[in-house]
């Protein structure tokens, strides 16, 4: 069954969506809260671009405007279109660093 569709193939009501998905997303919110608590307890240091992007994404979640998933993804994505000869590191950082150019 597709997300947001009930057993009869019709769109779910808000109550049905909340009934089906609330507990899963409640747990995810607790994970985010625990992560932010760990960051706050860590040794004092500069807030890097990832945490600035993370906090901006959290702000988007609560703004009540539509298309939150798209806007968060765009916020965290590298907007540049130029190819690079070699990636700067093996793994992804999970957020775009504006200081590195692009967008």
Buried (B, 14 or more C-beta within 10 A) or exposed (E): EEEEEBEEEEEBEEEBBEEBEEEEEEEEEEEEEEEBEEEEEEEEEEEEBBEEBBEBBEEBEEEEEEEBEEBBEEBBEBEEEEEEEEEEEEEEBEBBBEEEEEE
